[in-house]
């Protein structure tokens, strides 16, 4: 398919590398897409921002990774390096962005796709201080629809596509769906924790909803007195969350585990009785499908992205407010039969998410764009 479309060398550009201390699910997604495109026989180069204390370039299993530029500088260095040919020749470009794009339609010739995880409109005040939040709203709300109106777009979920159409005004006909995959390491194993244990995996940033989640966990604890909870992840909101945890009197039973390696993360998923997410915005909900692959049912907010990552009533429960969130978590902890039923559904549901299929869908969108340009 790729060779018929004239695509043998692909460049993937993204904001941050997986090795960055603030990396999350989107960085894992970029690495997996690059790796599986390389496995399919393509030459792949990956441009990201610099990693503090890390080398400027690395070879990641055959994918050449160039890392230059900080939080703002990466946008300029990416364009300069592409125009200067520092990443070598390319037949196709995959641009992954979050609210602020690289504006590839203005400088990149040839086949290209833009991968939009989700829309940030209405949450920029969580991401950057004033007045930069208004700049973010302007860039995403006004310039992205203008610059990308004729571009081929890819996103991970049907609900995210609907959000892109309704909020950015881009054409649904140009938007392809490429659901995230799940790494093979996420499988059931070992024993569950002895005590009822709830797990959240998220960067400590306001849009992830951890400040909403902590009071929910405290209320569940008042009903399930031996509850233990773990939050895996770190980020700029941690000091605020530390204070909130102390104010709730939760320091003895609520652990902030920080960033963990892959093996530790798998162990957390396997030991938890329930995995949760109170996120406000998501493009998909990768941590929820990873938990499901370990046989752990989930409770999550009913938002775009989660609608596709969770099969409501089958692999987990989607909730609409604080009270239903508390009730769902409590019931899963005390109703062993229901928890076992959802655990079985979680394993079945998660089996459909594969990174090979995700990369193939992204490549198909890129090939479609190449064919469209020929026509």
N, C-alpha and C positions, 0 to 999 in steps of 0.2 A: 504493500500500500504506500509506504513512505517513498520507496524508490520510484514508483510510478508517478508520484507527485513531485519528484525531483528533490526530495529531502533526505540528506545523509548526515548533515552537520547542524546540530541544534544548539542555540544559546538560550539559557534560562537566566533571567535576571530577577532578583528578589532583594528585599530590604535588609534582611538579616540572615546570618548563617546559623546552622543548627548548633555550632560550637559556642555561640555567643551566650553569656550567662543569662540573658533575658529571652532566650529562644523558647518557643512553644510549639503548638500543633502545626501552625502554618510553615514553620521552618522544617519540621519533620516531613510535612507533605512535599515541600520543594525537593528535599534530598531524595525521597522515595521516587518521585517522578523522574528526576534526573537519572537515578540509578537504574530504574526499569527501562527507560529509553535507551540507556547505554547497553543494557542486557539484550535489547532487541536488535542490536547491531549498529546503532547510530553513534556518531561521535558527539559528545555532549560537553559543553563548557558552562560553568555556573558562576555568575557574578553576584556578589553580595557585599554588604558593608563589612568593615574591619571588625576583627575579634580582638578585644583587649588582651594584650600579651601574647597573641597568637601570630603565626606566620602570615605573610601577605598572600601566599598561594599554597595550596595543598593539592595532592592527588588523592581523591576519595574513591578508591576502588575503580579507577579508570576514568572518573569524571574530574576534569580540570577545574578547580575552584579558585577564582580570583577574588580577594577580599580587600576592598578599598573604600574609604570614606566613612564618616560617622553618621549620626542619625539624619542629618540634613545633607552632608557631603556625598553620601552614597548615590544620591540621585544625579548629581553632576558627574561624579567619577564614572558611573555606569555609562552615561551617554558619551563622555569623552573617550573612554576605553573602547567602546563599540565603534565609534566613528574613526578612531585611530587604528583599528584593526588589531588591538592588543590581545583579543581573545581568539584570533584566527578567523578564517572565513566561516560563513554560516549560510544555510539554506532556509532556516526557519528560526523564529524568535518566540519564546514563551515569556511573557511579562506577568509577574505575580505582584499585585500591589494591594495595599490596605488603605483605602481612602485617598492617599496621595499617590498618584501614579508616576511612572517614568515618562509619560506622554510619548510612547513609542510611535504612534501614528504620525508624529511631527518630524521624526528623524530616521525611522527604520524603513528601509525598502524591503520588498519581498514578503513571503508568507509570515504571518505573525498572529498570535492569539493573546488576549489579555485574560488572566485568571483573576476573578474577583471573588474573594472568599465571602464577604458580606458587606452590606452598606453600613457606614458609620454615622450617617446623618442623625442628629439628635443626641449623639453620645460624645461629640468632640470635646465637650467640657470635662469629660472624664479622662481624656487622653492628653490634652495639653492645656496650659494655663491661658487665661485671657491676656491679650486679645488674639492669641494664636488660634484659639478654638474657632473664632469667626472666620479666620483665613481657611482653616480646614473645611468648615461648612461650605464656604464659597468655592473652594477648589473641587470638592466632591459634588456639590449640588449643582454647580453651574458649568465648570470647565470639563469635568469628566463626561457628562452627556453630550457636550458639544464636540469634543475631540474624538470620542469613541463611538459616535453614532453610526458609523459605517464599519466598525470593527467586528471581528469574530470574538465572542466572549465565551469563557468557560467558567462554570461555578460547580460547587460540589453537591448541591441539593436543589430539588425542585422548588422548595419553599424559599431558598435563597434567590433562585431565578425570579420567582414572583415578586420578591422584594426589590430586586434590581429593576424590574420592569415598572413597578408602581412608583418607586421613589426616585429612580434616575431617568426613567423614561426611555430606556433602551429597548430595542425591538426583541421580543421573545423569539422571533425566527432566527436571530443571530446568536442565541445563547445555547450552548451545549452543556450537558450535565455529565460530570465525571466524579462520582462519589469517591470519598476517601477509602483507602484500604486499611487493612490491619496487618501488622507485622506478625509472622508465624510464631514469634516468641510468646505471644499472648494466648495462652491455652490454660485450661484448668490444671491444678496440681496442688499437692500438699493439703493441709488442713485449714479450715476456717479458724479465725480467732476464737478463743474460749468465751469471750464476752461479746455482746452485741456491738459491732464496730461499723461505723459509717466513714466512708472515704470521699474526699473531694480532691481532684487534681486540677489545678488551675494556676495561672500566673496571678500574683497578688496585685491586681489592677482593678479600679472601680467597676469597669464594665463586666467583670467576671462575677459580680454579685456576692462576693464573700462577706461583705458587711451585712448583707441581707441574710446570708446563710447562718452566721454565728448565732443570732437570736433564735432561729429555727431549731438549730441543734440544742440550744439551751432548753427550749420548751420540750423537745423530745426527751431530753435527759430528765426533766421533771416527771415524765410519764414512765420512762424506762431507766430506773436509777443506776443500773450498771453499764449504761452506754459509754463507749469509748469512741472518740472521733479523731481522724487524722486529716490534715490538709497538706498535700504535697505540692510544692511550688514556692516560688519566691517572687519578689518584685517590689516596686516603689511604695506600695500601700502597706507593706508589712508593719512598720511602726504603728500606724493607725489601728491595724488589726490586732496587734499585740496589746494595745491599750484597751481595745474593745473586749478582748478575751479576758483581761484582768477584771474589767468592770462587770462582766457577766459571772465572775467567779468560776471560770472554766479552765484555769491553768492546770488543774490536776487531771482532767479527763480529755482535754482537747490539745492534741499535739500539732505543732507546726514543724513538719519534717524538713522543709526547705527543698532544694533541688536534690534529686536522687538519680542514681545511674539506672540503666535499663533493667538490670536484674532486680534491683530493689523495687522499682516501680511494678514489675510483674508480681513480686511477692506481696506488695500492698493490695493490688487488685484481688489476688487469690485469697488473702486473709479477710478482706472486708465482707460484711454481710450485705451491705448496700452501698452503691456509689451514687453520689449526688452532684448536681450542678444547678446553681441559682443564677447562671449567667444571664445578662440582659441582651447580648447580641452574640450570635455565633454563625459562622458559615456552614458548619456541619455539626460538630460535637464529637471529635475524634476520641477523647477520653472515655466517652460513654460507650462507644463500640468496642474500645479496648477492654473495658470492664466486662462488657457482655461476652467477649470472647473468652474471658476467664471464668465464665459462669456466674457473674455477679450482676444481679438485677439493678436497675437504676431508677432514680427519681429525679426529674429535671423540669425546669421551667418550659412552658409551652411557647416556644419562640421559633422563628425560622431557623433552619439548621437542625435543631433538636427534633423537629417534626419528622425529619428524615433519618436521623441517627437512632431514634427510639421508636420501636413499634409499640404504641400505647396499649397497655393491657396484655402485651405478649412478651416483650423483652424488658419492660419497665413501665413506669407511670409518668405521664406528663401532667403538670399541675399549673393552676392559674393564679394562686395567691398563697400568702403565708400560711393560712389555716389548712388548706388542702395539702400543702407541702408537709406540714407537721403530721397530719393524719396519715398520709401515705407512708412516710418513713416509719412512723410508729407501727403501723400495721405490718409492714414488711419485717420488722424486727421481732414482733411477737407471734405472727402467724406463720409458722414454719411451713405449713402445707402450701400457702400462697407463695411464699418465697421460693420454695422448691419448684413450683410451677413456672414462675417467671424466670428462674435460673435456666430451666430447660428451654424456655422460649428464647432467652438471651443467646444461648449457644446456637440455636437454629438460625436466629436472625443475623447474628454476626458472621455466619459462614458465607454470606453473600458479598461481603466487602473484601476485595482483593486489590492490592496495589498494582498487579499486572493489568487488571481491567481498568483501573483508574488511569494509568499511564497510556494505555491503548486508546481510551476515550479522548484524552488530551491530544494525542498524536492524530487521531481521526479528525478532530476539529482543525488542527493545523493543516492537514492534507486537504480538507474541504476548503480552507481559505486559499491554499495554493491553486486548487482547481478553479475556484471562483475568480481569482485574479487572471488566470489564463483565459477564461471565458469573457 
